[in-house]
Amino acid sequence: MADKPERWRRAWVIGASSGIGRETALKLAPLCGEVIVSARSAGKLQELESLADNITSIPLDVTDAASVKTAAKKIGVGSNCPDLVLISSGLWKQVRIPGLDPADFKASMDVNFNGVIEVLSAVLPPMADRQSGHVAIFASVAGYRGLPNSAAYSPTKAALINLAESIKPQLDAMGVTISVVNPGFVDTPMTSVNKFPMPFLMEPEEAAEIIVDGLHKRKYEIAFPRRLAWPLKFTRAMPNAVYFWLVRKLVLRK
Ligand SMILES: NC(=O)c1ccc[n+]([C@@H]2O[C@H](COP(=O)([O-])OP(=O)(O)OC[C@H]3O[C@@H](n4cnc5c(N)ncnc54)[C@H](OP(=O)(O)O)[C@@H]3O)[C@@H](O)[C@H]2O)c1
């Protein structure tokens, strides 16, 4: 862990009403002047607000452009932009082929990808003007390659990983830092519905600690746990025939 915690002036955590976002907001509270927490569930955000003096809740829906703009205005993004913005909002829907429902795919893309774009469109211009700031977008190790039953989710996370790669060089030139957070399995409301084995399942507190440490170090990619993230990352370089053979053997076996 970093010896001397850097203090952020204002952090904005979106997707903070549960899971990894909530734990990360709590870890950030002692390290920041102010932590603004957002998601749709106003009641859960208020409960979070009651846990530290410097947490303020501002509900929003990332799939609603007007809602994001209103929240950004309340926060004063234009004149007093948070120096750290975490976009942890996400939706996981397991899909089985062949009965694909387009609504599952649209909902996943709306929250996981387009929702991130809505927030970036609000915070990047003021960060670029000030030539400082740090945004972290939450993708997943599921974005490294397509995974069975994850056809609505994995592509949204692959898109985020690609998005971060696409914009990083220009953000660097503007003095703005971008991180992409790629967790493995973390025990949260999102994964509590899963019936399949989740190797190396972590507690959200541990995930939050790794994330905050990575943010301190201004890491571009914060991927964990290593024993899951690295092998999955390695599959990106694997010939397709080998990858599909492995999926059949390890994931689709009955
Ligand atoms: N848990 C894992 O194993 C895992 C692994 C890899 C990646 N991730 C990623 O990590 C992030 C956090 O996941 P988690 O496990 O902590 O899930 P979670 O507990 O389900 O939290 C998801 C958060 O997103 C918010 N959210 C959902 N839809 C929203 C919307 N339309 N507008 C605003 N906020 C919205 C939820 O709040 P409301 O419902 O109150 O809006 C909640 O705060 C997600 O991006 C997820 O894909 C998780």
The ligand as an SDF file (V2000), in Angstrom:
LIG
                    3D

 48 52  0  0  0  0  0  0  0  0999 V2000
  -18.8920   -8.1020   -8.4690 N   0  0  0  0  0  0  0  0  0  0  0  0
  -18.0780   -8.6000   -9.3900 C   0  0  0  0  0  0  0  0  0  0  0  0
  -17.6940   -9.7850   -9.3380 O   0  0  0  0  0  0  0  0  0  0  0  0
  -17.5880   -7.7460  -10.5250 C   0  0  0  0  0  0  0  0  0  0  0  0
  -16.6040   -8.2890  -11.3690 C   0  0  0  0  0  0  0  0  0  0  0  0
  -16.1330   -7.5260  -12.4190 C   0  0  0  0  0  0  0  0  0  0  0  0
  -16.6170   -6.2480  -12.6200 C   0  0  0  0  0  0  0  0  0  0  0  0
  -17.5680   -5.7420  -11.7990 N   0  0  0  0  0  0  0  0  0  0  0  0
  -18.0520   -4.3900  -12.0880 C   0  0  0  0  0  0  0  0  0  0  0  0
  -17.8510   -3.5790  -10.9360 O   0  0  0  0  0  0  0  0  0  0  0  0
  -18.8870   -2.6020  -10.8730 C   0  0  0  0  0  0  0  0  0  0  0  0
  -19.5780   -2.6860   -9.5220 C   0  0  0  0  0  0  0  0  0  0  0  0
  -20.2100   -3.9570   -9.4240 O   0  0  0  0  0  0  0  0  0  0  0  0
  -20.7690   -4.5470   -8.0600 P   0  0  0  0  0  0  0  0  0  0  0  0
  -20.4220   -5.9790   -8.0370 O   0  0  0  0  0  0  0  0  0  0  0  0
  -20.4080   -3.6650   -6.9630 O   0  0  0  0  0  0  0  0  0  0  0  0
  -22.3410   -4.4950   -8.3690 O   0  0  0  0  0  0  0  0  0  0  0  0
  -23.5700   -3.9770   -7.5240 P   0  0  0  0  0  0  0  0  0  0  0  0
  -23.4040   -4.2280   -6.0810 O   0  0  0  0  0  0  0  0  0  0  0  0
  -24.7670   -4.5340   -8.2410 O   0  0  0  0  0  0  0  0  0  0  0  0
  -23.5020   -2.3910   -7.7550 O   0  0  0  0  0  0  0  0  0  0  0  0
  -23.8600   -1.8200   -8.9670 C   0  0  0  0  0  0  0  0  0  0  0  0
  -24.0650   -0.3420   -8.7250 C   0  0  0  0  0  0  0  0  0  0  0  0
  -24.4720    0.2510   -9.9680 O   0  0  0  0  0  0  0  0  0  0  0  0
  -25.5840    1.0810   -9.6930 C   0  0  0  0  0  0  0  0  0  0  0  0
  -26.3990    1.2180  -10.8970 N   0  0  0  0  0  0  0  0  0  0  0  0
  -26.9800    0.2440  -11.6360 C   0  0  0  0  0  0  0  0  0  0  0  0
  -27.6790    0.7800  -12.6340 N   0  0  0  0  0  0  0  0  0  0  0  0
  -27.5560    2.1300  -12.5220 C   0  0  0  0  0  0  0  0  0  0  0  0
  -28.0580    3.2260  -13.2460 C   0  0  0  0  0  0  0  0  0  0  0  0
  -28.8660    3.0600  -14.3080 N   0  0  0  0  0  0  0  0  0  0  0  0
  -27.7060    4.4770  -12.8630 N   0  0  0  0  0  0  0  0  0  0  0  0
  -26.9080    4.6650  -11.7790 C   0  0  0  0  0  0  0  0  0  0  0  0
  -26.3900    3.6610  -11.0560 N   0  0  0  0  0  0  0  0  0  0  0  0
  -26.7240    2.4100  -11.4270 C   0  0  0  0  0  0  0  0  0  0  0  0
  -26.3330    0.3550   -8.5790 C   0  0  0  0  0  0  0  0  0  0  0  0
  -27.1550    1.2130   -7.8370 O   0  0  0  0  0  0  0  0  0  0  0  0
  -28.7200    1.4460   -8.0440 P   0  0  0  0  0  0  0  0  0  0  0  0
  -29.3530    0.1310   -8.3220 O   0  0  0  0  0  0  0  0  0  0  0  0
  -29.0840    2.0620   -6.7360 O   0  0  0  0  0  0  0  0  0  0  0  0
  -28.8260    2.3970   -9.1710 O   0  0  0  0  0  0  0  0  0  0  0  0
  -25.1660   -0.0610   -7.7020 C   0  0  0  0  0  0  0  0  0  0  0  0
  -24.7720    1.0130   -6.8810 O   0  0  0  0  0  0  0  0  0  0  0  0
  -19.8330   -2.8860  -12.0450 C   0  0  0  0  0  0  0  0  0  0  0  0
  -19.4830   -2.0600  -13.1380 O   0  0  0  0  0  0  0  0  0  0  0  0
  -19.5320   -4.3300  -12.3800 C   0  0  0  0  0  0  0  0  0  0  0  0
  -19.8350   -4.6500  -13.7160 O   0  0  0  0  0  0  0  0  0  0  0  0
  -18.0720   -6.4590  -10.7490 C   0  0  0  0  0  0  0  0  0  0  0  0
  1  2  1  0
  2  3  2  0
  2  4  1  0
  4  5  1  0
  4 48  2  0
  5  6  2  0
  6  7  1  0
  7  8  2  0
  8  9  1  0
  8 48  1  0
  9 10  1  0
  9 46  1  0
 10 11  1  0
 11 12  1  0
 11 44  1  0
 12 13  1  0
 13 14  1  0
 14 15  2  0
 14 16  1  0
 14 17  1  0
 17 18  1  0
 18 19  2  0
 18 20  1  0
 18 21  1  0
 21 22  1  0
 22 23  1  0
 23 24  1  0
 23 42  1  0
 24 25  1  0
 25 26  1  0
 25 36  1  0
 26 27  1  0
 26 35  1  0
 27 28  2  0
 28 29  1  0
 29 30  1  0
 29 35  2  0
 30 31  1  0
 30 32  2  0
 32 33  1  0
 33 34  2  0
 34 35  1  0
 36 37  1  0
 36 42  1  0
 37 38  1  0
 38 39  2  0
 38 40  1  0
 38 41  1  0
 42 43  1  0
 44 45  1  0
 44 46  1  0
 46 47  1  0
M  CHG  2   8   1  16  -1
M  END
$$$$
